[in-house]
Amino acid sequence: MAAEQDPEGRAAARPLLTDLYQATMALGYWRAGRAQEAAEFELFFRRCPFGGAFALAAGLRDCVRFVRDFRLTDADVQFLASVLPPDTDPAFFQHLRALDCSGVTVRALPEGSLAFPSVPLLQVSGPLLVVQLLETPLLCLVSYASLVATNAARLRLIAGPEKRLLELGLRRAQGPDGGLTASTYSYLGGFDGSSNMLAGQLRGVPVAGTLAHSFITSFSGTEVPPEPMLAPAAGQGPRVDLVACVETWLERVCGHLGLGVQEPHRGERAAFVAYALAFPRAFQGLLDTYSVRRSGLPNFLAVALALEELGYQAVGVRLDSGDLLQQAQEARGVFRTVAAQFRVPWLESIPIAVSNNIDEQELARLSQKGSEVNVIGIGTSVVTCPRQPSLGCVYKLVSVGGQPRMKLTEDPEKQTLPGSKAAFRLLGSDGALLLDVLQLAEEPPPQAGQELRVWPRGTQESCTVRPVHVEPLLRLWVQQGQLCEPLPSLAESRAFAQQSLSRLSPAHRWLEQPALYQVALSEKLRALVDRLSAEVPSENPLLGAA
């Protein structure tokens, strides 16, 4: 009953979805007497994915659920005892068994927000031991969700707003969890629906699908429907033998198209009739099992026109092989002439769907002006993110006991920004995004109309900016383990994502070599970075002077 009332709970991550070293560090903190020490971590990425200039933040809903439900079971603790040293103090395991996130606070970008390098997607604060244990699960929940949402957003930008995009990648996904995540967050990123029924059941993603080639090839044409009679759509009038009606229409269609009545495949026609009898109000034809022009089109038209005679309207066709753009254009031409010939106006604009390993390049071709394609199904290219399989999110400690912490490394890109921080988005008079600024939480927020000196990341020079509008980016979602405000639904986050993308300038929307969006530090944060960097010796004393 609980699962029926809370379907998303069936997809929730479990506490041991983590790395062993989180447990070994937890033991180390506990032995050092630091388990309850106040700490803060930030989850962020260093570079925008796919060579683009933006990402979409996703996975927050899953993270909030994980934090609020976090509790190790007896079985979890028993397993941890089996992999940690046998002489581990039993009191440590008692501590773990009583552990929860009642002391944890989470601030984050709302799902569907534009996200940029170094700006935290999540800020997680609380007792050091427990917020350390959250690292791997939160990274797992945010990284792939944000990557898929961003990939879907790119595909939506290529397709434009009018094309209907369907995610069909479950069979190509990295396992069941990856498939569910991809279906969920491709919808958030701008797709219109998914073939994944579990995503529909658990996450409310609109589902879509009709039939495969196997359904069509399973028919030989010798089958006799057990009930070939179909009542008119209006529910009044005599029932009609659909099989006989289709054969009558086939002669008329073939005559118009200049085809012999024996050319269209009998088995394909029998499959279409069987599907039409099952779904008279949602009949759709898969045209390319044998030959689109000589079989798929005439068979589909015969069934569609027979249904039309009874007051039903076919909903579309699908192409799944060959030159999809050319075939769609040819099919549209046929639909127009048949619509005119038999006075069926709706037929000329019937939706044409395509699928078959569509990537960004092919999507751009199918979306160009003059394309007759209405619906595009994408599988592998959305769920596997072939251009970049990982977003590379990291979860870094920024303060302990109220004191800033900073990671200094041989690789400057991997240096972290210390201290508890706030983030703001600065906008110009026309609402255009100017830059994001990171500052220490203790600083007063930037004010609209006031000049602000900042230090853009990756440069050694400061600049001044005078924003017309200032938006705080990080919202408080969980405080001391309690939800602070209702989380938006997936559909609401999807709408917010599209609104967010619409605010990007054309130069930042470019998918190849875009203008980079600036993230800057406040003067006070920059000064803290410089101070902490200067406190570290420039040479290793163990090696001596050069």
Secondary structure, DSSP 4 states (H G I P E B T S, - for coil): -HHHH-GGGGG---TT-S-HHHHHHHHHHHHTT-TT-EEEEEEE-SS-GGG-S-EE---HHHHHHHHHH----HHHHHHHHHHS-TT--HHHHHHHHT--STT-EEEEPPTT-EE-TTS-SEEEEEEHHHHHHTHHHHHHHHHHHHHHHHHHHHHHHHH-SSSEEEE--GGGSSHHHHHHHHHHHHHHTT--EES-HHHHHHH---B-----HHHHHT--S----S--EE--TTS-S--EEHHHHHHHHHHHHHHHHT--TTSS-HHHHHHHHHHHHH-TTS-EEE--SS-IIIIIHHHHHHHHHHHHHTT----EEEE-SS-HHHHHHHHHHHHHHHHHHHT-GGGGG--EEE-SS--HHHHHHHTSTT----EEEE-HHHHS-TT-S----EEEEEEETTEE-----SSGGGPPPPS-EEEEEEE-TTS-EEEEEEEETTSPPP-TTS-EEEEETT-S--EEE--SEEEE--EEEEETTEE-SPPPPHHHHHHHHHHHHHTS-HHHH-SSSPPPPPEEEEHHHHHHHHHHHHTS-SS-TTT---
